[in-house]
Each structure stands twice: as C-alpha cells, then as structure tokens.
Amino acid sequence: MPKKSVAEIIVDTLVAAGVKRVFGVVGDSLNGITDNIRTRHDIEFIAVRHEEGGAFAAGAEAHLIGDLAVCAGSCGPGNTHLINGLFDCHRSRVPVLALAAQIPNVEIGTGYFQETHPERLFKECSHYCELISVPEQAVRTIESAVAAALGQRGVAVVVLPGDVAYLETEAPEVLLPTHGRRSALRPSEADIRQAAELLNAGEKVTILAGIGCAGALDELVHTAAALQAPVVHALRGKEHVEPGNPYDVGLTGLLGMPAAYHALMDADTVLMLGTDFPYRQFYPENARVVQVDIRPENIGRRTRVEIGLAGDVAETLRQLLPHLTPRTDRAHLEEAQQRHRDDDAHLAELATGEAGDTSLHPQHVARLLDEIAAENAIFTCDVGTPTIWAARYLRMNGKRRLIGSFVHGSMANAMSQAYGAALAEPGRQVIAMCGDGGLAMLLSELLTIRQHKIPVKIIVFNNSALSFVELEMKAAGIIEYGTELDNPDFGALATAAGLKGFRVRDPANLEGVLREALAHDGPVLVDAVVKRQELSMPPSIELKQAQGFGLYALKALMNGKGSELVELAKTNLFR
C-alpha cells in the first residue's frame, strides 16, 4: 500500500468528496495543506483577507450546491477568526468542513505561542471535532469528518498540528460510502392516519412552512389545496415555499406582514412543515398543531404540538395526501389571500421616491433590485433592515436563491456569502444587499473580491446608523445611543479599492445607476444613501411597543430631538 503525507490524504479525500476550493488565510501551521493544494489542478485555495469571511463564503457555497464546502484557519488567531462564520454555518445546517491547524504536536499543553485548543473551541458549533495527533488517524478522521458534515448537515472540524501534516502513513483508496446518497425518513401509517384525522376535523387550517419544504413545493401546494389552507412561510422557507404558490400569503414574524400573522392567529388547526420558527408570540394559543420535521428534537419546542411526525416533508405529505378529505369551504383561505393582496399594494405604495429628494426610501431600492435583477439571481442580505427589505420585496420564482444569517443573526455576512456564492455558481448574477454597519465590519473582504476579480454586485443600504438596533430602542422607549455611523462615501472607497463604485441619493437616478451596476461585467459597489428614520412595522403592535414608542417620543422632545420626530413623521406618515 502506498504511503502519503497526512496533508495529501486530507486533500485527496476532499477532492473525492467533490470539493473545488478551500477558503482561508495562509499561515505556517497550514503550510502542509496549502503546499499540497498548490501542486494540484483539481482544487484551489481561495486566499481571503479574514477567516470569518472565508467561513461565511464556504457556508454560502454549501447552501447553494447542497454538498461539502471547506474553509481553513491557521493555529491560534486563525482558528478564532473562523468561529463566528462556523457558528452561522452550523446553525444554518449547511455541510462545511473546517481545517483548524494547530501548533506543533509536541508543544500542545505548554502555553506555546498562539496555542489554543480547537477541539474545545469548536465543540459547540460542530457535529464532529477531532484532533489528528498521529498520522495513522488521518484516514479515518477525515473520512468521518466528511460523513458527519454531510450526514448531519452542519460543521465538522479536523484539528491538524502543522508538523503532523508532513508525516507519512499508509494511504488506502478514499472511501466515502454515504457521499451522494440520501434516505427519506417517513412516519408510520398509523401516525399518518391520526394526523389526517386531526387535520380533517379542523375548520380553519393554516400551514406554517419552512426550509424543510425544500424540494417539496408540489406536495405542499397539493396539501394546501386539499385543506383550503393559506400557507404562511418562515424566512428561511421563502425561496422554497413562495415560487408560483397561489396559497402562499407571505412571511410571519417580526419581519412579516399582517396577512400571514392573521392567517396563523385565526387558525384553529396548524400544520407545521419543516420549520423551527422561534417566536412564540406569533403562534395561536389554542390551535391544534401537527408538526412534521426531519429532526425529532424540533417537534414541540416552540408551541404545544398534539401530533409530531418525524419525517422528510415531501415524503410525509405524499403519504398524508390520500387520507385528507378535500374541503370546499374557502372562507379562511380567501380572507388570507385578500389580506395578502392588500399587503402587496401597501408595500408597493411605500417603494417609491420623489425626484430631487436628498435620500432614498430603502423600499424603493429593494423593489427596483427585484425588478431589474436576473431571473436566476442569487441574493445575499445582511442582518437588520436589509433582511427586512429582502423578505418583503424580493420575489422568489424557483430559480432565484436567497442566503442570509437567518438563524445565527450575525452582522457582516452578506458580502462574504456573495463571493462564496459567485465562485460556486460562476456566470450567475450575485447581489449582496449590505447594511452600512455590516459592510464596514468585514470591509477587508472588498479586497478579497478585488484580488480574485469576483463579479459580485454590492448594494449598500447606507443610513449612517445601526438602524434595526435603533428601531428596537424606539420600541422600548429608549433614546438611541451608540448607533450612529460616521460613514465615508462607500462608492469612492470601492473605486479606490479597484472596484467600480457608485453613490446615489436622488430617486430620479436610482434605476439608471442600478441598471448600470448590474450590467457591469466585474465587481461593483453601489452606495445607496437611504433614510435613517424609515420604520419597518411588525404585523402586530403590542401594547408595550406602542407605549415604548410613545415614551421614546416624549424623551426625544425632552432631549431636544424634536427635529428627529419631525423627520420620522415626514419619512413614514406623510407618504
């Protein structure tokens, strides 16, 4: 049997798993890996400027291709820089393998330069995290890591001391027995019948659908038709539930709209499909609930569930459909559909601007992006208000994709996810909807984009504030503090960095700038100066929120911020 270095065994295994690239920052403890990649034509090392960006990029690639993506960090700080991006990958349940280099094996435990213990550090954000301390472990460890990331849909970490990477051991042919294979979990026939009886007994049934409905759109639509049930989607389910679905009535939750909120709250029966939607205040208190999820631990942890079915959504619905009694009463459905049409009309009214204004309504920017972008565009969005505008204005059609930090909720994800997506799907239009705070936090990744000439389109919603945090403060009756951002001209900054840069603030120029930016054949950044005082109201206002906002207004007046209240009213009320 031939012998190979541990580094070569690892890289061979990654290639066998279909990995095309590794995102990371080089360092001496990674030299064994990067030097092996340097000599090959079937895999490349994408040098990023910050390891966190590399982890976000790997997560976006895994999200799109549904297969393994890889990032790497050198020992010590290189590993700790990875951790936030890996938390996002793990909580988003995308298969990512991280190569965490370690100090020389003999020095572990001595407080050596840059020493950390990655096998402890990454334990909370991984399904598998193991140290290769001797070369004989290499084959089983890397193959187990790949299997764990793919099989459990999350992060696996291989910790590799820099000196061990060069040691040789016997190298059998790579075997990945589960790679590319899929099993469908289905409930028992008795459980299916019991769930159908409960659903058939309901008078107002609403479906709450999430990311677990990926690949199950046909089954979802047929189920909604049989039950005459409006379909409410969670944010991560948007790209899988919305396309061409006549029963979809929009997004619920803090970012949602009234139609979806009322469709759920008015229901006497709820069918939850592949969602772990976390906000308990948006569930009806007295409805009977059937929940279907591939992960049994998700069932019943957000609301009281009468029947829980552990199973693949598409497979479970195929088994359930023959047992459903088709109903003819459409009142609940039609009421939700009318509210949804009203929501769309209201959103359209807000997504405009007047020529000559000194700043833009962010809804106007999002609406035009939706209209101008390619039919198969990939969108990424930063946490905060860019996520709100993406959720409300981007239309998913079955070809478009939407990626964000929707579970971990990290700032600074969109730009790095965009270049990961662009490398995974070359030739597709990729648009990053960035907040000014998020862009600035990982501004280094502009240089990654420039260096690798990745043709992403970056749209910055520049309101000179951490605006979502300000909204939360206003709702709590608190005067905003620490949220103001003294921003540069991001368009000029992008130009200085070697990208094509624009700055736009007059609504009359917005469409022309966006069209030129999206048509450009290289990387572009558009600095869209948007209104700081734009409010994004939740679908239902609680009494304490109304009281909090009133208290904020009183405090603002007492603190000499009356002009801010005037601007708030002009931006949101007099339109």
C-alpha positions in Angstrom: 0.0 0.0 0.0 1.4 3.4 -0.9 2.3 6.0 1.7 1.3 9.6 1.6 1.6 12.6 3.9 -1.3 13.4 6.2 -1.8 16.6 4.2 -2.1 14.7 1.0 -4.5 12.2 2.4 -6.7 15.1 3.6 -6.7 16.9 0.3 -7.3 13.6 -1.7 -10.3 13.0 0.5 -11.7 16.5 -0.1 -11.3 16.1 -3.8 -13.0 12.7 -3.7 -15.9 14.4 -1.9 -16.2 16.9 -4.8 -14.6 19.9 -3.0 -13.3 22.5 -5.5 -11.8 25.1 -3.2 -10.7 25.9 0.3 -11.3 29.4 1.8 -8.7 30.7 4.2 -5.7 32.7 5.2 -2.3 31.1 4.8 0.0 30.6 7.8 2.9 28.4 8.6 0.8 25.8 10.5 -1.3 25.4 7.3 1.7 25.0 5.0 1.4 21.3 4.6 -2.2 21.7 3.3 -1.7 24.8 1.2 1.6 23.5 -0.4 -0.2 20.3 -1.4 -3.1 22.3 -2.9 -0.6 24.5 -4.8 0.6 21.5 -6.8 -2.8 20.3 -8.0 -5.3 21.3 -10.7 -8.4 19.8 -9.2 -8.7 22.0 -6.1 -7.7 25.6 -5.3 -7.0 27.8 -2.3 -9.0 31.0 -2.2 -7.0 33.5 -0.2 -9.4 35.7 1.8 -8.5 38.7 3.9 -10.3 37.5 7.1 -11.0 33.9 8.1 -14.6 34.8 9.2 -15.3 35.9 5.7 -13.9 32.6 4.4 -16.3 30.7 6.7 -19.3 32.7 5.5 -18.2 32.1 1.9 -17.9 28.4 2.5 -21.4 28.4 4.1 -22.9 30.1 1.1 -21.3 27.6 -1.3 -22.7 24.7 0.7 -26.1 26.3 0.8 -26.2 26.6 -3.0 -24.7 23.2 -4.0 -26.0 21.2 -1.1 -22.7 19.5 -0.8 -19.5 19.9 1.2 -17.6 23.2 1.3 -14.3 23.8 3.1 -12.6 26.6 5.0 -9.3 26.7 6.9 -7.6 28.6 9.7 -4.1 28.6 10.9 -3.3 28.0 14.5 -4.5 30.3 17.3 -6.0 33.5 15.9 -6.6 31.9 12.5 -9.0 29.5 14.3 -10.6 32.0 16.5 -11.4 34.2 13.5 -13.3 31.3 11.9 -15.6 30.7 14.8 -18.4 33.2 14.1 -18.7 32.1 10.5 -18.8 28.5 11.5 -21.5 29.1 14.1 -23.6 30.6 11.3 -22.9 27.5 9.0 -23.7 25.1 11.8 -26.9 26.8 12.9 -28.0 27.1 9.2 -27.4 23.4 8.8 -25.1 23.5 5.8 -22.3 21.0 5.4 -19.0 22.7 6.0 -15.7 21.2 7.0 -13.1 23.4 8.7 -9.4 22.5 8.8 -8.2 24.0 12.0 -4.4 24.0 12.1 -2.6 23.5 15.4 0.8 24.3 16.9 3.4 21.5 16.8 2.2 18.4 18.4 5.0 18.2 20.9 4.2 21.7 22.2 0.5 21.2 22.9 -0.3 21.9 26.5 2.8 24.1 27.2 1.3 27.5 26.6 3.2 27.8 23.3 3.0 30.8 21.0 -0.5 31.0 19.6 -1.7 28.0 21.4 -5.5 27.3 21.7 -7.4 24.1 21.9 -9.6 24.0 18.8 -11.2 20.6 19.8 -12.7 22.5 22.7 -13.2 25.9 21.0 -15.3 24.5 18.1 -17.2 21.9 20.1 -20.4 23.9 20.4 -20.6 24.8 16.7 -19.8 21.4 15.2 -21.2 17.8 15.0 -17.6 16.4 14.8 -14.4 17.9 16.1 -11.3 15.7 16.4 -7.5 16.1 16.6 -5.2 14.1 14.4 -2.3 13.5 16.8 -0.6 10.7 14.9 -0.6 10.0 11.1 -2.4 6.7 11.5 -5.5 8.6 12.5 -5.6 10.6 9.3 -7.7 8.4 7.0 -10.5 7.6 9.5 -10.6 11.1 10.9 -11.0 13.0 7.6 -13.5 10.4 6.2 -15.5 10.5 9.5 -15.5 14.3 9.4 -16.8 14.4 5.8 -19.5 11.9 6.7 -20.6 13.9 9.8 -20.8 17.2 7.9 -22.9 15.7 5.1 -25.0 13.3 7.1 -25.8 15.6 10.0 -25.9 18.8 7.9 -23.6 21.0 9.8 -20.0 21.7 10.6 -17.2 19.2 11.1 -13.7 20.2 12.3 -10.4 18.5 11.8 -7.6 19.8 14.0 -4.2 19.2 12.5 -0.9 20.1 14.1 1.4 21.7 11.5 4.2 19.1 12.0 1.8 16.1 11.8 0.6 17.3 8.3 4.0 16.3 6.9 4.2 12.8 8.4 3.5 9.8 6.2 1.3 6.8 6.7 -0.4 4.1 4.6 -3.0 5.6 2.3 -5.7 3.3 1.1 -8.1 4.3 -1.7 -10.5 7.0 -0.4 -13.9 5.6 0.6 -16.9 7.8 1.3 -19.7 5.3 1.5 -22.5 7.7 2.3 -21.5 10.5 -0.1 -24.1 11.3 -2.7 -26.7 9.0 -1.1 -29.9 10.1 0.6 -32.5 8.3 2.7 -36.1 9.6 3.2 -37.5 9.3 6.8 -41.2 8.6 6.9 -43.7 8.3 9.8 -45.7 5.1 10.4 -49.0 4.6 8.6 -50.9 4.7 11.9 -49.4 8.1 12.8 -50.2 9.4 9.3 -53.8 8.4 9.7 -54.0 10.1 13.1 -52.6 13.3 11.8 -55.0 13.3 8.8 -58.0 12.8 11.2 -56.9 15.9 13.2 -56.4 18.0 10.1 -59.7 16.9 8.6 -61.5 17.9 11.8 -60.2 21.5 11.6 -62.4 24.3 10.3 -59.6 26.9 9.8 -56.4 25.2 8.9 -53.2 27.2 8.2 -49.9 25.7 7.1 -46.6 27.2 8.5 -43.8 26.2 6.1 -40.1 26.5 6.5 -36.8 25.4 4.9 -37.7 21.8 5.4 -40.0 22.3 2.4 -37.1 22.5 0.1 -37.9 20.1 -2.8 -41.5 19.6 -1.6 -43.3 22.5 -3.3 -45.6 20.3 -5.3 -46.6 18.3 -2.3 -47.1 21.5 -0.3 -49.4 23.0 -2.9 -51.5 19.9 -3.2 -51.8 19.7 0.6 -52.9 23.3 0.8 -55.4 22.7 -2.0 -56.9 19.7 -0.2 -57.2 21.6 3.1 -58.1 25.0 1.5 -55.3 26.3 3.8 -53.3 29.5 3.5 -49.6 28.9 3.6 -47.5 31.1 5.8 -43.8 30.9 5.4 -40.9 31.4 7.8 -38.0 33.5 6.4 -35.7 30.5 5.5 -38.6 28.9 3.7 -39.2 31.9 1.4 -37.2 30.6 -1.5 -38.7 27.1 -1.3 -42.4 28.0 -0.5 -43.1 31.2 -2.4 -42.5 30.3 -6.1 -45.7 30.1 -8.0 -47.6 29.1 -4.9 -51.2 30.5 -5.0 -51.8 29.6 -1.4 -48.8 31.5 0.0 -49.8 34.5 2.0 -46.4 35.8 3.0 -44.0 35.9 5.8 -44.9 35.9 9.5 -42.8 37.0 12.5 -41.1 40.3 13.4 -40.3 40.9 9.7 -43.6 39.7 8.4 -46.9 41.3 7.2 -50.5 41.2 8.6 -51.9 38.6 6.2 -49.6 35.9 7.4 -49.9 37.0 11.0 -53.7 36.8 11.0 -53.8 33.6 8.9 -52.0 31.9 11.8 -53.6 33.6 14.7 -57.1 33.0 13.3 -56.5 29.3 12.7 -58.0 26.5 14.8 -55.6 24.0 13.3 -51.9 24.4 12.2 -49.8 22.1 10.1 -46.1 23.0 10.7 -43.8 21.7 7.9 -40.1 21.7 8.2 -39.8 24.8 10.4 -38.3 25.7 13.8 -39.8 29.2 13.7 -38.7 30.5 17.1 -41.0 33.4 18.0 -43.7 32.0 20.3 -45.8 35.2 20.3 -46.7 34.6 16.7 -48.3 31.2 17.3 -52.0 30.9 18.1 -52.6 29.9 21.7 -55.5 27.4 21.4 -55.0 25.8 17.9 -54.4 22.1 17.5 -51.0 21.5 15.9 -49.5 18.8 13.7 -45.7 19.2 13.2 -43.6 17.5 10.6 -39.8 17.7 10.9 -36.8 15.6 9.9 -35.3 16.4 13.3 -37.4 15.0 16.1 -35.8 17.3 18.7 -37.5 20.3 16.9 -41.0 19.0 17.5 -43.0 20.7 20.2 -40.2 23.1 21.4 -41.8 26.3 20.0 -45.5 25.6 20.6 -47.7 22.9 22.1 -47.9 20.1 19.5 -50.6 17.4 19.6 -49.1 15.1 16.9 -45.5 15.2 15.9 -44.3 13.3 12.8 -40.6 12.7 12.4 -40.1 12.6 8.7 -39.0 14.2 5.4 -41.6 16.8 4.5 -42.1 15.7 0.9 -42.3 12.0 1.7 -44.6 12.6 4.7 -47.0 14.8 2.6 -47.1 12.1 -0.1 -48.3 9.6 2.5 -50.7 12.1 4.1 -52.5 13.4 1.0 -54.6 10.3 0.2 -56.0 10.5 3.8 -57.1 14.1 3.6 -60.8 14.9 2.9 -60.9 17.6 0.2 -62.9 20.6 1.5 -64.9 23.2 -0.3 -65.1 26.0 2.4 -62.7 28.7 1.2 -63.6 31.5 3.6 -60.5 31.3 5.7 -58.2 30.9 2.7 -59.9 33.8 0.7 -59.7 36.1 3.7 -56.0 35.5 4.0 -55.4 35.9 0.2 -57.3 39.2 0.2 -55.2 40.5 3.1 -52.1 39.3 1.2 -53.1 41.4 -1.8 -53.7 44.4 0.4 -50.2 43.9 1.9 -48.6 43.8 -1.5 -50.4 47.0 -2.5 -49.3 48.7 0.7 -45.7 47.7 0.1 -45.8 49.0 -3.5 -47.0 52.3 -2.2 -44.0 52.6 0.1 -41.5 51.6 -2.6 -41.3 54.9 -4.4 -39.3 58.2 -4.3 -39.6 61.7 -5.5 -37.1 63.2 -7.9 -34.9 65.8 -6.2 -35.1 64.2 -2.8 -31.8 64.1 -0.9 -32.1 60.4 0.1 -33.9 57.2 -0.9 -36.6 55.1 0.7 -34.9 51.7 1.2 -38.1 50.0 -0.1 -37.6 51.8 -3.4 -34.1 50.3 -3.7 -35.3 46.8 -2.9 -38.2 47.0 -5.3 -36.0 48.1 -8.2 -33.5 45.4 -7.4 -36.2 42.8 -7.6 -37.4 44.2 -10.9 -34.0 44.6 -12.6 -32.2 41.5 -11.3 -31.8 38.4 -13.3 -34.5 35.7 -13.2 -31.9 33.3 -11.6 -30.1 35.9 -9.5 -28.6 34.9 -6.1 -29.3 37.4 -3.3 -27.5 37.6 0.0 -28.6 40.0 2.7 -27.1 41.4 5.9 -28.9 41.0 9.2 -31.0 44.0 10.1 -33.0 46.2 7.8 -31.5 44.7 4.6 -33.1 41.4 5.6 -36.5 43.1 6.1 -36.4 44.6 2.6 -35.2 41.3 1.1 -38.0 39.4 2.8 -40.7 41.9 1.8 -39.7 42.9 -1.7 -37.7 40.1 -3.4 -39.8 37.7 -5.3 -38.7 34.1 -5.4 -39.5 32.2 -8.6 -37.9 28.8 -8.2 -34.7 30.0 -9.9 -33.6 32.7 -7.5 -31.8 32.0 -4.3 -31.7 33.9 -1.0 -29.0 33.5 1.6 -28.5 35.3 4.9 -27.6 34.8 8.5 -31.2 33.9 9.4 -30.6 31.7 12.4 -27.3 32.9 13.9 -28.1 36.5 13.1 -24.6 37.7 12.6 -23.6 41.1 11.1 -21.3 41.2 8.1 -22.4 38.1 6.4 -23.7 39.3 3.0 -20.6 40.4 1.2 -18.6 37.2 2.0 -21.6 35.0 1.3 -21.9 36.7 -2.1 -18.4 35.9 -3.2 -18.7 32.3 -2.0 -21.9 32.0 -4.0 -20.3 33.6 -7.1 -17.4 31.2 -7.0 -19.8 28.2 -6.5 -22.1 29.3 -9.4 -19.9 31.2 -11.9 -21.9 33.0 -14.5 -24.9 33.7 -12.3 -25.7 37.2 -11.1 -25.0 37.6 -7.4 -26.3 40.6 -5.5 -25.3 41.4 -1.9 -27.8 43.6 0.0 -25.4 45.0 2.7 -26.0 47.3 5.6 -23.5 50.0 6.2 -22.6 48.5 9.6 -22.3 45.0 8.2 -20.2 46.1 5.2 -17.8 48.1 7.5 -17.4 45.2 9.9 -15.7 43.0 7.3 -14.6 45.7 4.9 -11.5 43.7 4.3 -13.4 41.3 2.1 -13.8 44.1 -0.6 -10.1 43.3 -1.2 -10.8 39.6 -1.4 -13.3 40.4 -4.1 -10.9 42.7 -5.9 -8.0 40.2 -5.7 -9.9 37.3 -7.2 -11.9 39.6 -9.6 -15.2 38.1 -8.4 -18.1 39.9 -10.2 -20.4 40.4 -7.3 -22.8 43.4 -7.1 -22.8 45.0 -3.7 -25.7 47.3 -2.8 -25.1 49.2 0.4 -28.2 50.5 2.3 -26.3 53.5 3.8 -28.4 55.2 6.5 -25.4 56.1 8.7 -26.8 54.1 11.6 -27.3 50.6 13.0 -30.9 51.2 12.1 -32.5 48.0 13.2 -31.0 48.5 16.7 -32.4 52.0 16.7 -35.9 50.6 15.9 -35.6 48.2 18.8 -34.6 51.1 21.1 -37.5 53.2 19.9 -39.9 50.3 20.5 -38.5 50.0 24.1 -38.8 53.7 24.7 -35.1 54.3 24.7 -33.2 57.2 23.1 -30.8 55.7 20.6 -27.2 55.7 21.7 -24.1 54.3 20.1 -25.8 53.6 16.8 -24.7 56.5 14.7 -22.1 55.6 12.0 -19.9 58.3 10.5 -19.5 56.7 7.1 -17.3 57.6 4.2 -18.5 57.7 0.6 -18.5 53.9 0.1 -18.7 54.3 -3.7 -15.5 56.3 -3.7 -13.9 53.8 -1.3 -14.8 51.0 -3.6 -13.3 52.8 -6.5 -10.1 53.3 -4.6 -10.0 49.6 -3.8 -10.2 48.7 -7.5 -14.0 48.1 -7.9 -16.5 50.1 -9.9 -18.1 52.4 -7.4 -21.3 54.5 -7.5 -23.1 56.7 -5.0 -26.8 57.6 -5.4 -29.2 59.6 -3.3 -31.7 61.1 -5.7 -34.5 58.7 -6.5 -34.5 60.0 -10.1 -31.1 58.5 -10.6 -31.6 55.2 -8.8 -32.9 53.0 -11.6 -30.2 54.1 -14.0 -27.4 53.5 -11.5 -28.7 50.1 -10.6 -29.1 49.0 -14.2 -25.5 50.1 -15.0 -24.2 48.4 -11.9 -25.9 45.1 -12.6 -24.8 45.2 -16.2 -21.1 45.7 -15.4 -19.0 42.6 -16.0 -16.9 43.0 -12.9 -17.3 43.7 -9.2 -19.5 46.8 -8.3 -20.5 48.6 -5.2 -23.4 51.0 -5.1 -23.6 53.3 -2.1 -27.4 54.0 -1.8 -28.0 56.8 0.7 -31.3 55.8 2.4 -33.4 57.4 5.0 -32.3 56.8 8.6 -35.8 57.3 10.0 -37.6 54.7 7.9 -39.7 52.4 10.1 -40.4 48.8 9.4 -43.5 48.0 11.4 -44.2 44.4 12.6 -47.5 42.8 11.6 -48.9 43.3 15.0 -48.1 46.1 17.5 -48.1 45.0 21.2 -49.3 47.5 23.8 -45.9 47.7 25.4 -44.4 48.5 22.0 -46.8 51.3 21.5 -46.2 52.6 25.0 -42.5 52.3 24.4 -42.6 54.3 21.2 -44.7 57.0 22.9 -42.2 57.1 25.7 -39.4 57.4 23.2 -41.2 60.4 21.5 -41.6 62.1 24.9 -37.9 61.5 25.8 -36.8 62.7 22.3 -38.7 66.0 22.8 -37.3 66.5 26.3 -33.7 65.8 25.0 -34.0 68.4 22.2 -34.6 65.8 19.4 -37.9 67.3 18.2 -36.4 67.7 14.7 -35.9 63.9 14.6 -39.5 63.3 15.4 -40.5 65.6 12.5 -38.2 63.7 10.2 -39.7 60.5 11.5 -43.2 61.7 10.7 -42.2 63.0 7.3 -40.5 59.8 6.3 -43.2 57.4 7.4 -46.6 59.1 7.9 -46.9 61.8 5.2 -46.5 59.5 2.2 
